[in-house]
Each structure stands twice: as structure tokens, then as C-alpha cells.
Amino acid sequence: MIFEAVKSMIAKQLKVDEAAITADSRLIEDLKADSANVMVMIMDLEDKYGIMVEDDQIMKLKTVGDVVAYIEQHQ
């Protein structure tokens, strides 16, 4: 399941409790990601799922659910 994989990756990268991450968790406001964290996460997801995230789309990915939906639409 994509959500579980994304959640696990975010928890590891941001050193937050995986149980605290929901689809509605906001990457910056709730999970305290900064722009560098987001870029690394996007690169990891691109590698893992064989997708390309356009730069103008990155800033639209506000929540964990947004990231999952993007992956599902672009695989």
C-alpha cells in the first residue's frame, strides 16, 4: 500500500512517530519538514516509484494524502 510506504519513509526521514502520521498530516506545519526534507523525500519517492515530480507540483503537495494521491495518479 502506497500510504504505508510513504508514511514509513516520512517517519524515518523526519524522525517522527509513524503512528502520528495520517493522510491529513501537513508536511511542513504538522510534521516539521523543511524544504530540504521535502526535496529529499520527493527524490526518494521518484526513485522508489519510477515517477517524475515536476517542480511546480512539489509545492502543491501539502499533506501526506496529497503525496499518496500524486503517486497513485502518476505511476
Residue frames as a rotation matrix with the C-alpha (Angstrom) as fourth column:
MET 1
0.578 0.816 0.000 0.00
0.816 -0.578 0.000 0.00
0.000 0.000 -1.000 0.00
ILE 2
0.005 -0.612 0.791 1.45
0.553 -0.657 -0.512 3.34
0.833 0.440 0.335 -1.06
PHE 3
0.628 0.288 0.723 0.24
-0.336 -0.738 0.585 5.19
0.702 -0.610 -0.367 2.05
GLU 4
0.965 -0.261 -0.030 2.08
0.157 0.482 0.862 2.79
-0.211 -0.836 0.506 4.37
ALA 5
0.271 -0.914 0.303 5.30
0.957 0.221 -0.190 3.08
0.107 0.341 0.934 2.37
VAL 6
0.063 -0.184 0.981 5.12
0.250 -0.949 -0.194 6.87
0.966 0.257 -0.014 2.25
LYS 7
0.850 0.331 0.409 4.29
-0.301 -0.330 0.895 7.04
0.431 -0.884 -0.181 5.96
SER 8
0.790 -0.601 -0.119 7.25
0.553 0.615 0.563 4.84
-0.265 -0.510 0.818 6.84
MET 9
0.027 -0.797 0.603 9.61
0.885 -0.262 -0.386 6.88
0.465 0.544 0.698 4.67
ILE 10
0.266 0.148 0.952 8.44
-0.078 -0.982 0.174 10.17
0.961 -0.121 -0.250 6.20
ALA 11
0.989 0.130 0.067 8.70
-0.082 0.112 0.990 8.82
0.121 -0.985 0.122 9.75
LYS 12
0.490 -0.871 -0.028 12.28
0.853 0.472 0.224 7.72
-0.182 -0.133 0.974 9.14
GLN 13
-0.101 -0.569 0.816 13.35
0.750 -0.583 -0.313 10.88
0.654 0.580 0.486 7.38
LEU 14
0.075 0.228 0.971 11.72
-0.242 -0.940 0.239 13.34
0.967 -0.253 -0.016 9.78
LYS 15
-0.810 -0.413 -0.416 12.24
0.216 0.449 -0.867 11.21
0.545 -0.792 -0.274 12.89
VAL 16
-0.414 0.775 0.478 8.58
-0.904 -0.409 -0.121 11.33
0.102 -0.482 0.870 13.87
ASP 17
-0.616 0.277 0.738 6.38
-0.205 0.848 -0.489 8.56
-0.761 -0.452 -0.465 15.25
GLU 18
-0.972 0.228 -0.058 4.81
0.013 0.298 0.954 6.68
0.235 0.927 -0.293 12.36
ALA 19
-0.413 0.863 -0.291 1.60
0.911 0.390 -0.137 6.33
-0.005 -0.322 -0.947 14.40
ALA 20
-0.194 0.304 -0.933 1.28
0.352 -0.866 -0.355 10.13
-0.916 -0.397 0.061 14.45
ILE 21
-0.858 -0.195 -0.475 1.20
-0.344 -0.467 0.815 10.39
-0.381 0.862 0.334 10.65
THR 22
0.006 0.902 0.432 -2.19
0.389 0.396 -0.832 10.42
-0.921 0.173 -0.348 8.93
ALA 23
-0.113 0.039 0.993 -3.27
0.993 -0.036 0.115 11.23
0.040 0.999 -0.034 5.39
ASP 24
0.775 0.510 0.374 -4.25
0.491 -0.858 0.154 14.69
0.399 0.065 -0.915 6.70
SER 25
0.417 -0.698 -0.582 -0.86
0.604 -0.266 0.751 15.38
-0.679 -0.665 0.310 8.31
ARG 26
0.990 -0.141 0.016 0.63
-0.092 -0.720 -0.688 18.51
0.109 0.679 -0.726 6.78
LEU 27
0.504 -0.855 -0.119 4.27
0.699 0.485 -0.525 18.01
0.507 0.181 0.843 5.87
ILE 28
-0.371 -0.716 0.591 5.54
0.248 -0.690 -0.680 21.41
0.895 -0.106 0.434 7.00
GLU 29
-0.039 0.420 0.907 3.09
-0.702 -0.657 0.274 22.55
0.711 -0.626 0.320 9.68
ASP 30
0.815 0.494 0.302 2.41
-0.559 0.533 0.636 19.22
0.153 -0.687 0.710 11.42
LEU 31
0.887 -0.458 -0.055 5.48
0.461 0.886 0.049 17.11
0.027 -0.069 0.997 10.68
LYS 32
0.686 -0.595 -0.419 8.01
-0.160 -0.685 0.711 19.97
-0.710 -0.420 -0.565 10.78
ALA 33
0.273 -0.578 0.769 9.55
0.909 0.416 -0.011 19.21
-0.313 0.702 0.640 7.39
ASP 34
0.102 -0.258 -0.961 11.61
-0.188 -0.953 0.236 21.94
-0.977 0.157 -0.146 5.80
SER 35
0.672 0.237 -0.701 12.16
-0.693 -0.132 -0.709 22.46
-0.261 0.962 0.076 2.09
ALA 36
-0.376 -0.866 -0.331 15.30
-0.911 0.410 -0.038 20.28
0.169 0.287 -0.943 2.12
ASN 37
-0.627 0.231 0.744 13.36
-0.255 0.842 -0.476 17.43
-0.736 -0.488 -0.469 3.78
VAL 38
0.460 0.887 -0.037 10.63
-0.272 0.102 -0.957 17.72
-0.845 0.450 0.288 1.17
MET 39
0.374 -0.387 -0.843 13.14
-0.926 -0.110 -0.360 17.66
0.047 0.916 -0.399 -1.70
VAL 40
-0.730 -0.669 0.139 14.87
-0.681 0.730 -0.058 14.53
-0.063 -0.137 -0.989 -0.33
MET 41
-0.317 0.708 0.630 11.50
-0.126 0.627 -0.768 12.85
-0.940 -0.323 -0.110 0.19
ILE 42
0.635 0.572 -0.519 10.43
-0.543 -0.148 -0.827 13.67
-0.549 0.807 0.217 -3.38
MET 43
-0.058 -0.742 -0.668 13.70
-0.973 0.192 -0.128 12.30
0.223 0.643 -0.733 -4.81
ASP 44
-0.814 -0.211 0.541 13.30
-0.413 0.866 -0.284 9.09
-0.408 -0.454 -0.792 -2.78
LEU 45
0.077 0.941 0.330 9.72
-0.112 0.337 -0.935 8.69
-0.991 0.035 0.132 -3.97
GLU 46
0.501 0.035 -0.865 10.72
-0.841 -0.215 -0.496 9.32
-0.203 0.976 -0.078 -7.58
ASP 47
-0.548 -0.789 -0.279 13.33
-0.818 0.575 -0.020 6.56
0.176 0.217 -0.960 -7.31
LYS 48
-0.734 0.262 0.627 11.03
-0.222 0.779 -0.586 4.15
-0.642 -0.569 -0.514 -5.50
TYR 49
0.145 0.948 0.283 8.02
0.168 0.258 -0.951 4.59
-0.975 0.186 -0.122 -7.79
GLY 50
-0.555 -0.449 0.700 9.75
0.730 0.141 0.669 5.48
-0.399 0.882 0.250 -11.06
ILE 51
0.581 0.766 0.275 7.89
0.814 -0.542 -0.210 8.77
-0.012 0.346 -0.938 -11.37
MET 52
-0.643 -0.692 0.329 8.98
0.682 -0.713 -0.166 12.34
0.350 0.118 0.929 -12.03
VAL 53
0.327 0.715 -0.618 7.55
0.880 -0.469 -0.078 15.11
-0.346 -0.518 -0.783 -9.86
GLU 54
0.115 -0.229 0.967 7.57
0.658 -0.711 -0.247 18.44
0.744 0.664 0.069 -11.68
ASP 55
-0.807 -0.552 -0.209 8.99
0.525 -0.509 -0.682 21.34
0.270 -0.660 0.701 -9.68
ASP 56
-0.689 0.584 0.429 5.76
-0.522 -0.811 0.265 23.31
0.503 -0.041 0.863 -9.91
GLN 57
0.280 0.812 -0.512 3.87
-0.132 0.561 0.817 20.35
0.951 -0.161 0.264 -8.40
ILE 58
-0.441 -0.549 -0.710 6.11
0.571 0.439 -0.694 19.95
0.693 -0.711 0.120 -5.35
MET 59
-0.980 0.029 0.199 4.71
-0.157 -0.726 -0.670 22.99
0.125 -0.688 0.715 -3.56
LYS 60
-0.137 0.989 -0.058 1.17
-0.795 -0.074 0.603 21.69
0.592 0.129 0.796 -4.14
LEU 61
0.073 0.097 -0.993 1.93
0.280 0.953 0.114 18.56
0.957 -0.287 0.042 -2.09
LYS 62
-0.093 -0.025 0.995 0.89
-0.696 -0.713 -0.083 19.88
0.711 -0.701 0.049 1.31
THR 63
0.349 0.323 0.879 -0.26
-0.886 0.419 0.198 16.72
-0.304 -0.849 0.433 3.10
VAL 64
-0.632 -0.514 0.580 0.73
-0.373 0.858 0.354 13.07
-0.679 0.007 -0.734 3.23
GLY 65
0.153 0.808 0.569 -2.52
0.366 0.489 -0.792 12.33
-0.918 0.329 -0.221 1.40
ASP 66
0.730 0.041 -0.682 -1.52
-0.513 -0.628 -0.586 14.76
-0.452 0.777 -0.437 -1.39
VAL 67
-0.301 -0.939 -0.168 1.76
-0.891 0.214 0.400 12.87
-0.340 0.270 -0.901 -1.84
VAL 68
-0.552 0.156 0.819 0.00
0.063 0.987 -0.146 9.49
-0.831 -0.029 -0.555 -1.95
ALA 69
0.550 0.833 0.060 -2.60
0.191 -0.056 -0.980 10.75
-0.813 0.550 -0.190 -4.45
TYR 70
0.437 -0.468 -0.768 0.13
-0.829 -0.541 -0.143 12.16
-0.348 0.699 -0.625 -6.68
ILE 71
-0.653 -0.714 0.251 1.98
-0.592 0.689 0.419 8.85
-0.472 0.125 -0.873 -6.72
GLU 72
-0.241 0.646 0.724 -1.22
0.306 0.759 -0.575 6.93
-0.921 0.084 -0.381 -7.48
GLN 73
0.734 0.598 -0.323 -2.03
-0.051 -0.426 -0.903 9.26
-0.678 0.679 -0.282 -10.39
HIS 74
0.543 -0.595 -0.593 1.46
-0.834 -0.464 -0.298 9.19
-0.098 0.656 -0.748 -11.91
GLN 75
-0.122 -0.596 0.794 2.63
-0.383 0.766 0.517 5.60
-0.916 -0.241 -0.322 -11.59
